[in-house]
Amino acid sequence: MNKFLPLLVLLLMTFAGSAAFGQGAIKGKVKDNQNLSLPGANVIILSLNKMAITDQSGEFVLMGIPEGLHDIQVSYLGYEMQTNQVQVKRGQTHETMFEMSPGLVEGAEFIVFGDRLKGQAKALNQQKNNQNITNIVSSDQIGRFPDANIGDALKRIPGITMQNDQGEARDIIIRGMAPQLNSVTLNGERIPSAEGDNRRVQMDLIPSDMIQTIEVNKAVLPNMDADAIGGSVNLVTRKAPNALRISGTAATGLNLLTEKPIWTGSVILGNRFLDDKLGAIVSASYNNHNFGSDNIEAVWYESDNGLALEEFEMRKYLVQRIRKSVSLSLDYEVNANHSFIFSSMYNHRNDWENRFGMKVDELDEAFDDGNFEEISPNVFNTVGRVEYQTKGGIGSDHVKNKRLEDQRVQNFTLGGDHIFNRLKMDWSATYAKASEKRPTERYIGYRSGGQEVLVDIMDTEKPYAALLNHEDNFGLELDELVEENGNTFDEDINAKMDFKLPYSNSGVLQFGGRYRSKYKMRNNNYYEYSPVDEDAFGRTLGEVPNTDQSDPNFLAGSQYQIGNFADPEFLGSLDFYDEGQFEGELKTDEFIPGNYSANEAIYGAYMMADHQLTEKLSAIVGLRWEYTDISYTGNLFDMDNEEYIEDTAGDTYHNVMPGVHLKYDLDPNSILRFAWTNTLARPNYYDLVPYAEYSASDEELATGNPNLVPTTSMNFDLMAEKYFDNVGLFSVGGFYKDIDKFIYYITDLDYTDPVFGSNLEYTRPENGGTASVYGLEASVQKQIWKGLGIYLNYTFTKSSTTGIEGREESDLMLPGTAENMFNASLSYETKKLVLRASLNYASDYLDELGGEEFEDRYYDKQTFLDFNASYAFTPKWRVFLEGNNLTNQPLRYYQGIRSRTMQAEYYNARFNLGIKFDVFQ
């Protein structure tokens, strides 16, 4: 009952507040001279010093207004100031409309106010007038981000770096905080994760065409979900326009690695109906991209005879990715006091992948035994185990002889906005679900030990190991025939209610409640097959249909010639279900420990006062409370006896998190901000599962940890901002985070378990000690001269940790903390032409802790160079050209020191050429 008490208190306050009627309200909309809404406009009644900020639809509400005639003033960077007069009557809500005109003057010349600059104006106005410390990225007026996906747009924001997958930005790191320490929402509601074991949201799942604005909240308010230690990213979809709007994009391109075309299309259709009471907008997007990557991977160790490779692998990926998205947004105004909204989005991404992997392992045995010949410095002839593996899928029309990863995310939200004179109430209810399916994923591998191999570590940045005679791979013996099916499901049901009640001309009390419910499960299986007649099937790689995947232009280097592999079409054609051809066995040890189900319920409540202390100083002081109830079911598995039992664990806890936000206006365009906030990050789903994976023969035990508690953080932020009327910004600030109980993985040797015995190598997640993260951010956006503009930002971040068992004497940074991040963009714009070149740099950082310093894994520095241009041959039609990853920046990890490559994956550049149109009334 205690967990419902704050919600009951809020309801009592609501009824008490509803009696405080007696004054009037003003509701309005701000738009530009093209009839497009302007979010982030500053609206003020000067005589009362009472302010409001327009939302994404350009709308605002001012409550508690005394009877009489009032002058309302609206200001917007890049536009002329506008003033309207409104007559207010007691107990009524009065509506008004503002139409803003561009008004940029610098010296004696007008600044060119084109599509890109209008988009920048929207972003800067929202950022300037937000209550908290934020960064905003807005689509340009033509309705398209200059970046292909949301992740690529995010990496240009100060303090943000992205981790890539297959050449696209996927996982977000904010101010050194790992992806699971940040949150991602869609229109303020959490996006469920299609990942099987963690809380990350894949940023490459949602195309940028579907999003109107990206908000990065670096200091969260009490009315926001608290699980955002690094920050919260809110993706805002398009709202219904003020009149008919039809927009579209059609493009084709080329991926230089695969030399195959890229196809992209999108359409937006919106209008208002029923005397403008009903607004509707539909958006759809399609992207078909054939790409791939050239990859090398290595594991290093310190042998009895010096530094050596333990294993080495070459990989070639061929991927087709099709992204399809559709969204629908409706709003209906019953009258000036009551309106309803419905929003929905469906995202579907299919990845069809073939992977060809050549692996050499068991090299540690040869180097420890001295079984090698050094034919030149750090070049060896030795022996190892060699495997050639093909990854694919069944040969159906849908799976296409490839591994299919089918990911889907969908959100549906119904909400309402209501004005009861002095009291404003917003509510919403959301249903969301995500899924990932990998049907009939197949592997065929040929492997033999004792093979003569050549190992070259003369250049540790380009290690090499392969068969001494490449044609020996045709004699490798059949090792595995596998088919597995993966299924992950995540379902959310969320609801919230928010209230605003003015308690004076200078202050507003905000309070509300939140409920979040989640069900998540993973249900995989794994079958191993063997031919009934191995002679007829083919005992060696040379006896089955194979394909040569060598490429003299392999991006990691021409020396990496990967060789011949079993043909994916042959693998897909095998009828594993014919008992006359194959014998199948369900291998429970391969999937049972990974299967689980989870139930999580979160109850939240908050209260905060937004008060204008003086003409220049405002403050938000508040408190947020969250109660968490979790229950997880996993499997305790004994590998050697192939037995398992189901186990369930649960926990409840609550967190109280106060916060203070101060904003001081030095002048209308100069702002000082300070924030003290408290946030948390709940453990990854799978880390909480009560599973046990035990092997008596290897004396290894791995478990989850249901006793994990959330990581918490106390955060301090200070930011100074100077905005320019010609749509520019200079900002500088610092931040500090005091983190407690961060989560890391630990391995104990000679461990004794009451169930599984002694002398075990035991791995599990644990709560660590403390960590501190501090840094500096600086940013400049400025129109320099006659259409020439610059965008620069730099972030410096440092971190330290304590309480990591076994590494107490090490000076360890928090994983994910890149010390230096830099963005630079140079643009030129006329009324028809837009040109932009962009540079993005992030320094290397610790990615994963090993048992000792030698084993630590680092994410290497990266530099991206992109270019885009567009030309409007009419006001409504334009052509565009985009080039991405012009530096051929690889994804690279290194082990211990930068010169020891663990992984280097190359993608090459890609280009797009297309046409856009935007027709509106």
N, C-alpha and C positions, 0 to 999 in steps of 0.2 A: 504493500500500500504506500510505503514511503516514496517510491519512485514516481507515483502519480501526484503527490502533494504539490510540487511546484506548478504542475499543469492546472490543478484546481485553484490555486492562488491566482494564476493568470486569468482564469475565467471569471473569478470574483472581481478582479480589477477591471475586466472588460465591462461587466454589467455596471460597476460603479462609474466607470468613465462614460458610459453611454448616457448617463443622466446629466452629464455636464454640457448640455446643448445650450444654445443661446446666441451664438454668433454665426457668421456666414463663412463660405468657402469659395475659393476661386480655382477653377480647373482650366488649363490651357494647353495649347500646342505651339511648338516653334518649328518652323520649316524654312527652307531657303527659297530663292526666287525660281528654282526649278521644281518646286513642290515636293522636295525631299526632306524628310525629318532630320532635325539637328539634335543629336543626343549631347548631353553635357553642357547645355546652355545655362548660364547663371541668371536666375530670375529673382528680382528683389523689389519689395515695397519699401521705398526709401524712408517714408515717414514712420514706418514701424520697425525698420531694420530687420525685416522678416524675409528669409530667403528660401529658395527651392532650386533644385537642379533637375533638368529634364532627363527622362529615362531614354531607353533605346528607341522608343517610338516618338521621341521629341515631346513627351507630355509631362506636365507638372501639376501639383496640387498644393495650394496654400490654404491652411485651415486656421480657424480661430480668428477670422478677420472682422474687425468692428464694422458696424453699419456706416455707410458713407461712400464718398467718391475717393478712389485711390489710384495713384499713378504707379504703374508696374513697368519696370525697366528690365530689358533683356540685353545681355552682353555676350559676345562670342568672338573668340580670336579669329581675325581675318574678315570679320563682318562689321558693318555699321551698327551702332547701338540703336535699339528701337524702344519706344515708350508707348504704352496704351493706357487709357483710363477705363476703369471698371467701377460701376455702381454696385455696391454690396448691400444686400438686404438680409435681415435677421433670419436664420434658419434655412437659407437657400444657398445653392451652389451655382455660381455664375461662370460661364464659359467665355474664353477669349482666344484669339489667334494672332500669332506674330509671323510675319514674313521678313526674313533677313536678307540683306543684299551684301555681296562682297564689297569690302571697302579698304583695300590695301594700298597704302601710299608710302613710299620710301623716297625721301628727297623730292625730286620733281617727276619721278616715273612710277607708274603703276607696276606692282609685282604681278607676274603672270600667274593667274589663279586657275591652274588646270586641274585635271582629274586627280592626279597624284597628290597635289597640295591640298585639295579639298578633303581627301581621305585623311591626310596628316592633321588637318585642322580638327576634324571630328575626334581623332585620337587624343590630341593635346588638350582639347577642351574638356573631355571626360576626365583625363588624368589630372588636370588642374583643379577641377571642382569636386572630385571625389573626396569623401570624408577621410579616407585612409591612404596609405602609401601604395601606389599602384603603378603599373606600366600598361599601356593600352596599345594594341595594334588593330587598326581598322582597315577593312577592305577599301579600295579606292572607289570613287564614284561609279566606275563602270562595273563594280561588283565582283572584282577578282583580286585576290592577294597576288603579289609578285612571286610567291613561293608555291611549290606544287602541293605541299601538305602542311598541316598545322605545325608539325615539329620543326620544319625548316623556317617557318615564320617566327617561331618562338626563340630560336637560337640567336636572333638578332637583338633580343632584349637584354639590357644590362643584368649581369648576375646569373645568366642562364647558359648552360651548355647541354648538348644533346648527345645521347649514345645512339649510334647508328646500327641498323640491321639491313643488310642487302642494299646499302647505298642510300637508304632513306632514314631521316631522323625519327627515332621511335620513343626512347625513354628520356624523360626530362629530369635534369638536375638543377635545382634552384639554390643558389648561394651555397654550394657545396653539399647540399642535402640529397642523398640518394633518392631514386624515383619513388620508393615506397614511403618516403617521409614527406611527400607532397600529395596534393589532391587535385583531381580533375573533375569539373562539373560541366553540365550542359544546361544552360539557362538557370544556373544555381542549384541544379540537382545532380547528385553523384552519378557518374557513369559506371555501370558494372564492368568488371574486368573479365575479358575472355582468356586471360592467362590462368593456368591451372593451379599455381601454388603461391601467388603473391597478389598484392593490391595494385600493381601497376596498370595503367591504362595506356594502350599502345596508341601513340599519337599519329602513327601513319595509317590508322584505320579510317580516319575521318578526312575526306578531301577538303581543302581550304575553300573550294567553291561553295560549300554548304554553310559557311560561317560568315557572319557580318562583322563581329568584333571579338577579339581575344583580350580578356582582362586577366592580368597577373596581379593578385593581391599578395603583397609581400609582408603586410602587417594586417592580419585579419581582425575584423570587428566582432564584438560579442554576438551579433546576429548571424554570424557565419559559422559553419561547422568547424570544430576546433582541430580536426586531424589534418594539420597543414603546417608542419614545423618549418619547412623551407618556404612554402607559400601555397597558394591555391590558384589554379588556372580555371577560369570560367569561359567556356565557349558559348557565345551568344548567336543564336540563329537569326535569320532575317524576320523582320516584322512586316505586317501588311503595309503596303504603301498608301499614300494619301489619294492616289488615283491609279489609273491603269499603268502598269509597268511590265514590259516584256524585255527580258535580257537573255543573251545566249553566248556561248563560246563553242567554237569548233576548231580543233587543232590536230596536227600530226607532228611527229618528231622522229628522232633517230637516237638509239642507244649505241654508242660507239664500241662497246664490248661485244654485243651480240649482232650488231649491224642489222637490227630488226626495227620495224616502225613502232611508234607510240601513237595511240589514238585517244583523244580526249574530247569530251563534249559535255555541255551543261546548258540548262535552261531554267529561267525564273519567270513565273507568271503570277502577277498580283493585281488586285483591284479592290474597290469598295462597292458595296451593294446596299440596297434597302435604305436609301437616303443617307448613305455613308455610315449607317450603324454597324454593318457587318463588313469586316475586312478579312481578306483571304490571300494567302500567298503559298504557292507550290514551287519547290525547287527540286531539281534532279541533276545528278552528275554521273558520268561514266568515264572510266579510265582503263585502258588496256595497254599493258606495258610488258614487253618481253625483254628481260634483263638477265644478269648473271653476275658471277664474281669468280676471281682467281685467287686461291687461298693457299697459304702455307701455315703450318702449326708445329710447335716444338715444345717438348718438356725437357728442361735441363736438370742435371743433378751433379753433385760433387762426388766423383768416383774415387776409388783408391789410387787412381792414376791421374787425377786432375779433373778439370771441367770436362763434362761429356754430355752427349745427348742420351736421354732415356728412351725417347720415342720421337718420331717425326712423321708428319703427314702432309701430303699435297691433296687439295680438293678443288674440284671444278663444279660450280653450280650453274644450272640453267633453269630459269624461273619465268613463268608467265603469271602476272598479277592482274586480276580484273577487280576493280573497285566499282561498286554501284551504290548510290545513295539517293534517297528521296526524303523530303520533309514537307510537312503541311502545318501551317500556322493559321489559326482563326482567332478573331476577336470580335466581340459583340457588345455594343454599348446599349444597355437597357434605357438609361437616362444619364444625366450628368453625375449621378451618385453611384451607379452600379454598372459594372461591366464584367464580362467573363472572357476567359482565354482558353484556347486549346492549342497545344503544340505537340508535334510528334516528329521523330526522325528514325529512319531505318538505314543502317549501314551494313553492307555485305561485301566481304573481301574474300576472294578465292586465290590461293597461291598453288599453282601446279609446279612441282619442283622435281628435277632429277639431280642427284648428287653422285659424283664419281670420286672416290677417295682411295688413295694409295697410302698405306701406313706401314712404317717400319718400327717395331718395338722390340722389347727384350734386349735392347742394346746395353742396358746397365749390367746384365750378367756377363756379357763379353768384355766390357771395359773393366769390371771388377776382377775378372779372372785373368786379365792380361791377354785375352784371346783376340789380339788385333795387331796389325802391322801399320806403322806410321810411314807412309810412302813419301810424304813431304810434310812440312810443318802444319799440324792440325788437320791433316787429310789422312784417312785411315781406310784400310781394307779390314773388314771384320765380318762377323756373322750376326744375323738377327732374324726375327720372325716378320714375314712380309704378307700383307693382306691387300687385295684389290676388291673393293666393295661398291656395288651399285645400289642406289636407293631409287625406288619407283613406286608403282602401284598397279592395281589390277587393270587389265586392258578393256575397260568399259568406255562407253561414249562420254561419261561424266568424269571419270578419274583419269583417263587418257594415258595409261602406263606411267603415271607420275605420282609422286606423293601429293595428295590434295589436302590442304589446310583450309577448312571452311570456317571463317569467323563471321559472326553476326552480332550486332548490337542494336537494340531498339529502345526508344524512350517514348512514353506517352504521358502528357501532363494536362490536367484540367485544373483551372484556377479561377479566382475571382478577386476583383478590387471593389471595395465598398466604402462609401463615405457616409458616416452618421454625424453630420454637422462637424463637431470638433474631433470626432474619433474616426480614424482611417483603419480599415482592416483588409489585409491581403491573406489569401489562403491558396493552397495548392495540394493536389494529390498526384503522385507519380507512380506509374508502373514501368519498370525497366528490366530487361534481361539481356544476357550475353551468352554466347555459346561458341565453342570451338570443337569441330569434329575433324578427325583424321581417319577416314574410312579406308580399309584394306591397304594400309601402308606396307610396302614390301622391301625386303633387303635380300640380296644374294651376295655372298662373300666367298672368295677363294683365298686360302691362307695356308702357308707352310712355314715351319721353323727351320733353323739351320741354314738359311740362305746366305750366299755370299753378297755382301752389300758394300757400297762405298759411302763413307761418312766424311763430310767436308764442313768443318767449323772454323775454317781460317777467317771467314767473315761471319761473326756471330749474329750480325743483323740479317744475314742471308744464309742461314744454315741449310744443309742439304743431306739427305740420306735416301738411297734408292738401290735397287738391284745393280750389282756390278755389270751384269749382262741383262739389259732390259727385256730381252726376249725370253728370259727364264720365267717371266710371269705366266706364260702359257702353260707351264708345268705345275703351277700352284693348284692345290687340291681343294675340292668343295668343302667349305667349313660351315656355312649357314644358309638356310632358306627360312625366312621369317615373314610372317604377316601379323600386323598388329592393328588394333582399332582404338582410337582415342576419342573420348567424349567428356568435355567439361561444360558445366552449366552453371549460370549465376543468375539469380532472380532477386530483384529489389522491389519493395513496396514502401514508399515514402510519403509522408504527409507533414505539412507545416502550417502554422498560423502566426501572422505577425500583426501587431497593432502599433499605431502612432497616435499619441494624445498630447497636444500642446498644453503645457501647464503655465505658460506665460508667453508674452510676445518674444521672449528670448530663448525659450527652451521647449524641447519636445521629448516626451518620455516614450521610449520604444520597448516593447516586450513581446514575447511570443514563445511558442513551443514547437518541438520537432520530434517526429518519430521516424526511424529508419529500421527496416527489417530486411534481412538478407538470408537467402538459402543458397549454398554453393556446394557442388559435388563434382568429383572426378571419378569416372568409371571406365577404366581402360582394360584391354585384354591383350594377350601375346601368345601366338602359336608358333611353334617350331616344327618344320617339316623336313622329311628326308625321302629321297626317291626309293621306291620299292626296288627298282632295278637301276643301280647307280651306274653300271656299265653302259646301259642304253641311254641314260640321261646325260652322262658325261662326267667323268671323275675330275677332270682338270679344266681350267679356264679355256685352254685351246680347243676343247672338244665341244663347246657350246657356242652359239652365235655371239660374236663380240664386236665391239666398236672401238676405233682408235680415237681417243679424246685429246691426244697431244696437239699442242698449238705452239708454233714457233713464236707467236706474239703473246705468250702467257705473261700477264701483266706483272707478276712477281719477278720475272726474269726468264730469259730464253733457256736457261739451264734446267728449268723445271718442266721436263717433258713427262706427262703423267701416264701415258701408255694406254693399253687396251683393257676394256672392261666388258663384263656380260652386258648384252644389249638390253635396254629397258623394255623394248617390245617383246623380247623373249621372256623376260621376267614377268611381264604383265599377262602373257598368254598361258602361263602355267595354271593348270586346273588342280589346285591344292585340295579341292573337295572330292576328287575322284580317288577313292580308297584303293583302286587298282594301280594307281600311279604313285601316290604319296601316302606316307604315314605321318599323322599329325599328333602333336602333344601340346596341351595347354601348360605353359610354363608360368606357374603362379608366382614364382620368385621374381619374375621380371616386372610384374605389375601390381600385385596385391599390396605391397607396402605403400605404393603411391596412390591408391584409391582411398577416398575419404568423403565425408559429408560434413557440412558445417551449418549451424544456425546462429545468427547474430542479430540481436535487437539493441538499438541505441535510442534512449530517450533523452531529449535535450530541452532546456529552457534557458531563457536569457532575459536580462533587463538592462537597459542603458539609457542614460540621459545625454541628449545632444543639446549643448547650451552655448549661446553666444555670450561669453563673459564680458567682452568689451567690443567696441566697433571693429577691432582688428583680431582679437583672440577668441577662438572657439574651442570647446573641449567636448569629447565623448568619454564618459566614464561608465563602465558597465561590468557585468559579471555573467559568465556562462557556466552552466552546470550540465554535465553529460553522465548518464548512467548506462553501463554496458553489460549485457547478459549474453554469454556465449556458451555454445555446446558443440563439441566436435566428436566425431566418430571415426576411428582409424583401425588399422590391423596390426597386431603383433605377430610377426612372421619369423619362423624358424626355417632358415634356408635349407639346412641339411636334411631335416625331417620333412620338409615341405608341408608344414602345418601352420595354421594361423588361427588366431582368435580375435574377435571383434572387441574393441575397448572404447569406452566413451568417457570423456572428461568435460568439465565445464567450469565457468568462473563468472563472478559478478564483481564489478568495481565501479566507482564513480570518481569524477574529477571536477573540481571547482577551479575556474580559470578567470581571474579578474583581468581587466584591460583598461588602459588610458590612452587616448589619442588627443594630441594638441595640434592646433593649426593657427599660425600667426601670420596675418597678411601685412607684410611690410609696406606694400602698396598694392594696387589692383592686380599687378602682374608678378609680384614677388612674394614667395611663401616660405615659411619655415615650418617643418613638421617634426613632431616627436611622437613615438609610440612605445608603450610598454605592454607587451602581450604575453599570454601563456598558451601554449599549444601542446599537442600530443601526436603520437603516431602509434597506431595499434600494430601488433605483430602480424607478419604475413600469415595467411591462412594455414598453409601447410606446416609452418613452424609450430603451430599450436596443436596439431593433430597428434593424438596419442598412438603413434605407430612405432613399431620396432622392426628393424631389418637386421637379422643376426646370421652370421656364418661361423659355425664352429671350426671348419677347416681353415679359414683365414683368420680366425680369432678377431672378427670385426663386428661391431655393434653400432648402429646408427638409429637415433630416435628423434621424435619431436619433443616438444617441451610445453605441456599444457599450463605450466606454472609461469610462463613468461608474462610480464606486465608491460603496459605501454611505455614507450619512450616519451619523456616529457621535456619541454624546453621553455625557459624564460628568455624572452627576446626583447632587445632594445634597438630602436631605429631612430636615426636622426637624418633629415633630408632638407636641403635648401634648393628651391626651384625659382628660376627666373624665366618667365614666358615673354615672348616677343610678339608684337601685334602683326608682324608679317609672317606669322605661323612658325615660330621657332621656340627653342627651349635650351637653357643651360641649367644643369642640376648637378649637385654633388652631395654625397651623404655617406654615412657609415652605419654599420650594424654589428650587433654582438648577440650570440646565442649561447646560453648556458644549458647544456643538454645533460640529462640524467637517465641512466639505465638504457643506453643504446644497445642494440642487439647485434651479436656477432656469433660466428661459428667457432667452436673449440674442439680439439681432439686430445683426449687423454690416453696415455699409454699405461699398460699394466693396471687397467681398471678392473674392479671387482663389482659385479652386478648380482643382486640376490637371486635373480631368475636365471640369467644366462651364464653365470660363472665368472672366473677370474682370468687375469692376463689378457685382457681385451684391449683392442684399440677402439675407443669409444668417442663418437662424434655426435654433437647435438648443438642446438642454438642456446645461447645464454644471454641474460642481461648483463651488460658490462658496467663499468663505473660511470665516469663523467666525461664529457667532451666540451670543449669551447671552440666556437667558430666566430671569427671577426673579420671584417673587411671594409673596403671603401669602394663606392661606385661614383662614376662621373659620366655625364652625358651632354652632348651638344647636338642640337638640330637647328640649322640656320640657313636661310636663303641669303647667299653671298652677294650675287649680282646678276641681274637680268636673266632670271630663270635658273641660275646655277646654285645648287644647294649641297650642303654636306650633312652627314649624320655620323657622329662618332660617339662611342661609349667604351669605357674601360672599367673593369672590376678586378680588384685585388682581394684575395681571400686567404686566410690562414686558419689552421685548426690544430688542436692537440687533444690527446685522449689519455685517460687513466683507467686502471682496473681491468686490463685485458690479461687474463690468466696466461702465464708463461712468457709474456712479453713486457713485464713490468719495467724492465730496464731500458726498453726501446723508446725512442722519441717518435711516436706514431701519430700521423695525421688521421683525421676521420676519412674513411673511404668516400670518394666522390668529390673531394675538395680540390678543384683546379685553382692554382694560385693566381694565374693571370688569364683574363678573358678580354678580348678586344674585338670591336666591330667598327668597320668604316664603310661608308657609302658615299659615292659622288654621283649627283644627279643633275640633269639638265632638262628643262621643261619649257616648251612654248605652248601655244594654244593647240597645236596639233601633234607635236613631237615630244616624247618622253624617253630619255636615256638614263640608265642607271647601272653602275658597277658596284658590287658589294663584296667585302672581304670579311670573313669570320675566322677568328683564331681563339683556340683554347689550349692552355698548356697541359702537360701531362699531370696525372694524379693517381693516387693509390685507389685501386678498384676492389681488391680482395686481399684479406690478410691470410698469409700462410702460417705454417707452424714456426717458421723462423724467417729472418730478413731475406735470405736467399730465395725463399719460396713465394714472397709477396708478388702479387700481380698488379701491374700498372697499366692504365689506359694512356696511350701515348698522345703527345700533342697533335693538333690537327689544324689545318688551314684550308678554308674553302673560298673559292673565288667564283662568283656568279655574275651574270650579265642579263639584263632584259631591256627591251626597247619596244615602243609602240608608236604608231602613227595614225592619227584620226583623219581619214580622207573625207569624212563628213562629220557633223557633230554627233551622230548616232552610231557610226561604224568606224572601226579601227582594226588595223592589223598589228600583230605583236610577234616578237621573237624572244626566246628565252634560252639561255645556256647555263647549265648547272654543273658543278664540280669540275671546273675547267683546270684545276690543279691535279686531277686524278688522285685526290686524297684517299689513302687507304684507311681502313679500320685496323689499328695496330695495338697489340698488347705486348708488354715486355715483362720479363721475370727478374726481379731484384734490381737490375741496372738496365739503363736504356739500350745498351748494345746487345742484350740478349733477347731476341725476338721470341715471343710465345705464339703470336698469331699476326699475320699480315694479310688482309683481304682487300683486293682492288676491284673497283667497279667501272672506272673510266667515266668520261663525260657523257652528257645527254643534252639534246637540243629539241626545242619545240617551236613550231611556226603555226600561227592560227589567226583567226578573225573573231572579233567580239562585236556585239551590237547591244544597244541599250535604248529602248524606245519607251518614253514615259510622257504622261500628261501633267 
